[in-house]
Amino acid sequence: MLSGKTAHRLTIGAVVMLVLVLAVPATAAPPRDKVTGTYTYFALENPSQWRTVSVSAHAADPVKGTWEWITPSGTWGGPITCLRVSGDEAWLAGPDWEGPGGVFMYVQDGGTPGRSGDIAFTWHTDLGQPFDEVEALCEAMDPQPWFELSPWPVVSGNLNVWDAS
């Protein structure tokens, strides 16, 4: 049996420990670059050339995320293997789940709620074009050689780019 004085000290010690545990903030996860959204744009500004993209990518080692690209001629998807973010712009790339191809994406977040100011460009590898080629464009944050076609305004949906730096 504890004396009253010892029990009192143990109670005070427990209260002090509880206060310290509650007062020390939990270590938050470090902020990470990320891109998310589902959006549609018209390639070549032609309504018959619509493109719908869903993307969710988070900077990690390795990058985590997936993409899906739906066009009038088919649907493709796969993991994201490259993500580069600078301010409101992002470069992404990922191989197809099936087959040797993949995509390169360039997006820019207009910074407003919704689609206003958002622009997008997605390139699927041509038959025989190695995925490594488009992944290198992402790594270098270089949209060439297709950028002269220009990115197009998002007409529905929303995309979000977060720069953690």
N, C-alpha and C positions, 0 to 999 in steps of 0.2 A: 504494500500500500504506500502511495506517495504522500508526503506531507503536504499541507496546504500551500506552503511557500514554493515547493518544487512543482506542484501542479499548476500554480499561478504562473511560474516562469515558463513552463512548457506551453501553456495557453498563449502567453504573450509571444513566445518564439514562433508558434504556429501562425498567429495573426500577422506577425512581421513577414514571415515567409510568403504568406498568401498575398500580402500587399506588394511585395517585391515581384512576385510572379505576374500579378495583374498589371503592375506599373511598367514592366519591361515590354516594349512592343515586340510583337512577333516579327521575325525576319520575313519581309515580303519577298516574293519571287522577283528577280530582276526584270525590268521591262524588256520586252522583246519586239523586234520589228514584226509586223504581220500585215496580211492582206486578206480581206474577206469580202464576200458579196455574191450576188446573183444579178446579172444585168444583161441587157440586150442592146446591140448596136447594129447599124446597117453598113456592111462593107461596101466600099465604093459609093456610099450614100444612096444605094439602090435598095428599095424596100424588098425586092425579091432576094437580096443577098443578106438576110438577117443572120445574126450570130447571137446565141445565148450562152453565157459563160457562168459557171458557178465555181468559185475558188475559195479555199480556206487554207492559208499557209502561215506558219509560225516559224520564226527564226529559232533554230536550235542546232545542235550538232549531232546528227544530221538534221536538215530541215524537215519539218513535219507538215503534212497537208496533202490535199487532193485537188484535182481540177476535173471539170467536165465541160466539154465544148459541144454544143448542138448547132448544126447547120442544116440547110435544106437537103444536103447530100448525106448526112449521117451524124452519129453521135460517137464521141471518143471521150476517154477519161484515163486518169492515172494518178500516180503520186507526184508531188512537187519535190524536185531535187535541187532546185536553185531558187533562191529568193534574195534579191538585193533591193534595198529601200534607200531613197535619198529624198528627204522632205516629203512631198506629196506624190512622188513618183515611185513606181516599183517595176522591177524586171523579174520575171518568173520563167521557169522552164520545168518540164517534166515529161517522162516517157509515157507512152501508151501502156495500159494494162496488158493489152494484147498487141503483138506485132512490134516491129523494130522502130516505129516512128515516135513522134512526140510533138510537143508544142513549145513555142516561145510566146510569152505575153509581155506587153508593155501596158501599164495602166497609170492613170493620173486621177487622183481624188480631187474633185472640185472644191472640197472643204465645206460644202453646204449640206444640210440634211437632204437626203434624196439624191437624185441623179444630176442636179444642176451643176454644170461644170465638169462632170466626170467624162473622161475620154478613155478609149480602149483600143487595143490592137492585138490580135491573136494570129499566129502563123502556125499551121500544122506542116510538118515536114513533107516535102515532096517524096514521091516514090523513089527509093534509092538514096535519098538524102540522109546522111547519118545524124542521129539525135545529138551526138557530141557537138556538131556544128551549131545547133541552136542553143545548146546548154552553154557553150563558150560565149555566145552573144549575151546571155544572161549574166554570166560571171563577170564579163567586161562592162556590163551595163551599156551595151552598144546595140541599138535596134537595127542597124544596117544588116543586110542590104535592102530590107523591105520597107524601111521607114519612110522612104520617099512617097509611098502610097498614103502615108499619114494615118495617125490614129483618128478614130471617129467618135463623135459624141454619143454618149450612152442615152438611149431613148426611153428605157424603162428599167426599173430596178435601182440598185445602188451598189457602189463599191466603196470600200474603206481601206485606206492605207495609213498605217501607224508607223512612224519613225521613232524608235526608242532612244535614239541618240540625243 
